[in-house]
Amino acid sequence: MIEIELTIPKKHNFIIDSQLLLTNYWDTSFLQCLSDIPVCLKTIFCPCLVLAGNKAGADERECNLCDCLCCPREYFTRQQIRSKYGFEESVLMDCLMTTPPLLMLALCQDARELKARKDMK
């Protein structure tokens, strides 16, 4: 696989890959949670496991028992994912997305985003 990294002014970094074009926006849509049924079901029935897995994925490490017992706050995990991949900062949107009515959708989006980027490596 050939990978080329381009740096463009104003913090717009692009990595051109034969499989996926990564930009400073989420690759997975907020409302596409049903496109990955296993992640969707795990998020509905075991949200703490998905939260813990997302945090470990953002840290580029394996999930462990401590992650599952001490669920990290989703807001901070989303901020970490944004920072890691150079997504545009949106404190207000992350606050809204991590409220109870939208939390499950945010968890699914984060899990799918981390999975897509891990699979690309």
C-alpha positions as a Markdown table, in Angstrom:
| # | Residue | x | y | z |
|---|---|---|---|---|
| 1 | Met | 0.0 | 0.0 | 0.0 |
| 2 | Ile | 1.4 | 3.4 | -0.9 |
| 3 | Glu | 0.6 | 6.3 | 1.4 |
| 4 | Ile | 1.3 | 10.0 | 0.7 |
| 5 | Glu | 1.0 | 12.7 | 3.3 |
| 6 | Leu | 0.3 | 16.3 | 2.2 |
| 7 | Thr | 0.3 | 19.3 | 4.6 |
| 8 | Ile | -1.8 | 22.2 | 3.5 |
| 9 | Pro | -1.9 | 25.6 | 5.4 |
| 10 | Lys | -4.5 | 26.2 | 8.0 |
| 11 | Lys | -4.2 | 22.8 | 9.7 |
| 12 | His | -5.8 | 20.9 | 6.8 |
| 13 | Asn | -3.9 | 17.6 | 6.6 |
| 14 | Phe | -4.8 | 15.0 | 4.1 |
| 15 | Ile | -3.4 | 11.5 | 3.8 |
| 16 | Ile | -4.0 | 10.0 | 0.4 |
| 17 | Asp | -4.4 | 6.3 | 0.4 |
| 18 | Ser | -5.6 | 3.8 | -2.2 |
| 19 | Gln | -8.3 | 2.6 | 0.2 |
| 20 | Leu | -9.5 | 5.7 | 2.0 |
| 21 | Leu | -9.1 | 9.5 | 1.8 |
| 22 | Leu | -8.7 | 11.0 | 5.3 |
| 23 | Thr | -9.6 | 14.6 | 5.8 |
| 24 | Asn | -10.2 | 16.7 | 8.9 |
| 25 | Tyr | -13.8 | 15.6 | 9.1 |
| 26 | Trp | -15.3 | 12.4 | 10.5 |
| 27 | Asp | -15.3 | 9.6 | 8.0 |
| 28 | Thr | -18.3 | 7.9 | 9.5 |
| 29 | Ser | -21.6 | 9.9 | 9.7 |
| 30 | Phe | -23.4 | 10.5 | 12.9 |
| 31 | Leu | -26.5 | 8.9 | 11.6 |
| 32 | Gln | -25.0 | 5.8 | 10.0 |
| 33 | Cys | -25.0 | 3.7 | 13.2 |
| 34 | Leu | -27.2 | 1.0 | 11.6 |
| 35 | Ser | -24.6 | 0.4 | 8.9 |
| 36 | Asp | -22.6 | -1.6 | 11.4 |
| 37 | Ile | -25.1 | -3.8 | 13.3 |
| 38 | Pro | -22.6 | -5.5 | 15.7 |
| 39 | Val | -21.4 | -2.1 | 16.9 |
| 40 | Cys | -24.9 | -0.8 | 17.1 |
| 41 | Leu | -26.1 | -3.7 | 19.2 |
| 42 | Lys | -23.1 | -3.6 | 21.5 |
| 43 | Thr | -23.7 | 0.1 | 22.0 |
| 44 | Ile | -27.4 | -0.4 | 22.9 |
| 45 | Phe | -26.8 | -3.3 | 25.3 |
| 46 | Cys | -23.3 | -2.6 | 26.7 |
| 47 | Pro | -22.5 | 1.1 | 26.3 |
| 48 | Cys | -19.8 | 1.0 | 29.0 |
| 49 | Leu | -17.9 | -1.6 | 26.9 |
| 50 | Val | -18.1 | 0.6 | 23.8 |
| 51 | Leu | -17.1 | 3.7 | 25.8 |
| 52 | Ala | -14.1 | 1.8 | 27.3 |
| 53 | Gly | -13.2 | 0.4 | 23.9 |
| 54 | Asn | -13.3 | 3.8 | 22.2 |
| 55 | Lys | -11.1 | 5.3 | 24.9 |
| 56 | Ala | -8.5 | 2.5 | 24.5 |
| 57 | Gly | -8.7 | 2.8 | 20.7 |
| 58 | Ala | -8.1 | 6.5 | 20.9 |
| 59 | Asp | -5.1 | 5.8 | 23.1 |
| 60 | Glu | -4.0 | 3.1 | 20.5 |
| 61 | Arg | -3.9 | 0.3 | 23.1 |
| 62 | Glu | -6.0 | -2.7 | 24.0 |
| 63 | Cys | -9.1 | -2.4 | 26.2 |
| 64 | Asn | -8.6 | -3.8 | 29.7 |
| 65 | Leu | -10.7 | -4.5 | 32.8 |
| 66 | Cys | -9.9 | -1.1 | 34.3 |
| 67 | Asp | -11.4 | 0.6 | 31.2 |
| 68 | Cys | -14.6 | -1.3 | 31.6 |
| 69 | Leu | -14.9 | -0.7 | 35.3 |
| 70 | Cys | -14.1 | 3.0 | 35.1 |
| 71 | Cys | -16.0 | 4.2 | 32.1 |
| 72 | Pro | -14.3 | 7.4 | 30.7 |
| 73 | Arg | -16.5 | 10.3 | 29.8 |
| 74 | Glu | -17.4 | 10.3 | 26.2 |
| 75 | Tyr | -17.0 | 14.0 | 25.7 |
| 76 | Phe | -13.3 | 13.7 | 26.5 |
| 77 | Thr | -12.9 | 10.7 | 24.3 |
| 78 | Arg | -14.5 | 12.6 | 21.3 |
| 79 | Gln | -12.2 | 15.5 | 22.0 |
| 80 | Gln | -9.2 | 13.1 | 21.9 |
| 81 | Ile | -10.3 | 11.5 | 18.7 |
| 82 | Arg | -10.8 | 15.0 | 17.1 |
| 83 | Ser | -7.3 | 16.0 | 18.2 |
| 84 | Lys | -5.7 | 12.8 | 17.1 |
| 85 | Tyr | -7.1 | 12.9 | 13.6 |
| 86 | Gly | -7.1 | 16.7 | 13.1 |
| 87 | Phe | -10.9 | 17.0 | 13.0 |
| 88 | Glu | -12.3 | 20.5 | 13.2 |
| 89 | Glu | -12.9 | 21.4 | 16.9 |
| 90 | Ser | -16.5 | 21.6 | 17.9 |
| 91 | Val | -16.9 | 21.8 | 21.7 |
| 92 | Leu | -20.6 | 22.7 | 21.4 |
| 93 | Met | -21.3 | 19.8 | 19.1 |
| 94 | Asp | -19.4 | 17.3 | 21.3 |
| 95 | Cys | -21.4 | 18.6 | 24.3 |
| 96 | Leu | -24.7 | 18.0 | 22.5 |
| 97 | Met | -23.7 | 14.6 | 21.1 |
| 98 | Thr | -22.7 | 13.3 | 24.5 |
| 99 | Thr | -26.1 | 14.1 | 26.2 |
| 100 | Pro | -28.2 | 11.1 | 27.0 |
| 101 | Pro | -30.6 | 11.3 | 24.0 |
| 102 | Leu | -27.7 | 11.3 | 21.5 |
| 103 | Leu | -25.0 | 9.4 | 23.4 |
| 104 | Met | -25.6 | 6.1 | 21.7 |
| 105 | Leu | -25.2 | 7.6 | 18.2 |
| 106 | Ala | -22.0 | 9.3 | 19.3 |
| 107 | Leu | -20.6 | 6.1 | 20.7 |
| 108 | Cys | -21.4 | 4.2 | 17.5 |
| 109 | Gln | -19.8 | 6.9 | 15.4 |
| 110 | Asp | -16.6 | 6.9 | 17.5 |
| 111 | Ala | -16.4 | 3.1 | 17.4 |
| 112 | Arg | -16.8 | 3.0 | 13.6 |
| 113 | Glu | -14.4 | 5.8 | 13.1 |
| 114 | Leu | -11.7 | 4.2 | 15.2 |
| 115 | Lys | -12.3 | 0.8 | 13.5 |
| 116 | Ala | -12.0 | 2.3 | 10.0 |
| 117 | Arg | -8.8 | 4.0 | 10.8 |
| 118 | Lys | -7.3 | 1.0 | 12.6 |
| 119 | Asp | -8.2 | -1.3 | 9.7 |
| 120 | Met | -6.5 | 1.2 | 7.3 |
| 121 | Lys | -3.1 | 0.8 | 9.1 |
